[in-house]
Each structure stands twice: as C-alpha cells, then as structure tokens.
Amino acid sequence: MFSKLPLTALRTFEAAARLASFKSAADELAVTPAAVSHQIKALEAWLGILLFERTGKGVQLTVEGKHLYLDAHRALLDIRQSLDTLRPRTEVDTLVLATTPALAAAWLIPRLGDFYRRWPHFNVRVEASNEVADLQRDSSIDLAIRTISREESALLYTPLMSEYFTAYGAPGLADPTTATRIELIDLSWPIPGGFALDWPTWCAAAGHADWLSAAVFRHFDDEHFALNAAIAGQGWVLASNVLVADSVAKGLLVAYRPEIRLPGPSWLAVCVPGRERQAPVKAFLAWLSEQAQATSMG
C-alpha cells in the first residue's frame, strides 16, 4: 500500500521547506546540499510538478509546494508522536515555549507551578525574546504566546486575553491632580499593530494634557523594569492590564482613572497545525486558556 511512497524525499522536502534552504536542510539531516537537491528533484519528477522556485537569493515554495509542506509537516508530526508514545519514557516530555520577556516574568512564570502540579510529567522550557519566533522554520519551538498585527494562514491561533492600557501606581502615591510634583514612568511598548500607547494619548483621553509640561519623566526601555519602578513608588506607569494583573491582585499597584483605557492587541497562543494534538501542547493549551480566562475575569 505504501511501498511506492518516496518517504526519504518527503522528509527531505519537509526540512527544506520549513527552513527555506537546501543547505540548512542538509545540515539538519546530516547530508550534503547536493543530496538534498537530488531528493527534491526526484520528488518533483515523481509528482510531475515544481515544488520550489529557484531564485538568485535561494529557493521559495510554489503554491503546490506550500500545500504539500503543510500536509507533510502535519503527517510527520503525527508519526513522531505515535512513535514517542511507544518508546519507553526515560525523561519528562518538554514543551518549548516562546514569548516576550515581560509576559514571561510578570504573568506566565508565576503561574507555572500550578501547571506542574497538575501535569508533573511535562516540563516547559521558556525562551523569552521580543523577536517574533518563526514557527514554520524553527521546529524546536512547539508553541508561542504573542500579540500579532496580522494572522498567517499557515499557523493555528488560540485567542487568550484582550489587552488594554491604563495608569497604575503604588498604593499611597500622591494623587497627581493635587500633587506638587507629577512623576511619570515612560516606556515605549514593543507592540505590533500601530497602537498609540503613550502618555500624550492617555492624557488627552483623560483630560490631563497639562500633566505633560509639568511632569518629570522616568525613562525605561524594559517593561519589567518599568513595572518594578512603579511598584517601588517611583511614579505612575502606563501599563498593560495583563502584565499588572498579579501586582494589582496583591495590592502592589492600583489603577488611576481605570475608566480611561487605551486599547491594545490581543494575546494569542500560536503553533504550527498538528502540534496542538501533541500531549504536552494539548495539556498546556487547555491550562493556558483557563489561566487567561481567570485573568480576564479578574
């Protein structure tokens, strides 16, 4: 039934398509680039179609190649998962998760203990970076939590939390409308989508445009540092309701004019289709949705 399937060529094609490079595929498969090229040409000849367009800058998938890549990647993931369930388990299953340093520090990691209590045989390795991970090329990453400016049809998205921004400060911080000195913590939020998330926009919405000329600004280039400064009473911070959720629940921060909200993007869990069926990813997504709902309700 499957005797004529070109399995070696399909595995080679999947690697070359995912990495968008014959050389990178050769490195991953421990063969030569010429061997990769030979397998791709053989598969194209067997199918009677071109899977890659050769350009001066390298190779890129044709329309037919994109369709085959999605099916081949999903099928190989399923085969690997089936094989993993049959092999003797010598260590815990590890899920590799990519997200931003701010979300990891302020929201995700404080909650991971609950996940481990419920699924002790799974481990989560968090890779924190403000760079957007390319899930289609980097197969080492199982799942990402991020905000996006547009969805990619080749990826699977699970909505988590809507985000808005308002002013927060430490309890006991002087009311800025009566204080002789207004201290504002300033931060450029690295968020896609063109959202206006800054003090001038918030002050205009709140009717406090006069603050801008009188305020002393404390500048930070890291979200976590800015939030810690606010908790320490060093000024008011314009921050994400998601990232301050725990600090507000613990009474470390309070909202000022909470009705003034600047809309932000939504957080989503993102993976390559097929990964959501793998046991660690499936369990983590279910847990993640519960945590996100609790945060939204809080």
PyMOL commands that set and color helices and strands:
alter all, ss='L'
color gray80, all
select helices_A, chain A and resi 7-19+22-29+33-47+63-86+101-118+199-206+211-214+223-231+245-249+275-277+279-297
alter helices_A, ss='H'
color red, helices_A
select strands_A, chain A and resi 52-55+58-61+93-99+122-128+143-147+156-169+183-187+216-220+236-240+254-256+262-271
alter strands_A, ss='S'
color yellow, strands_A
deselect
rebuild
show_as cartoon
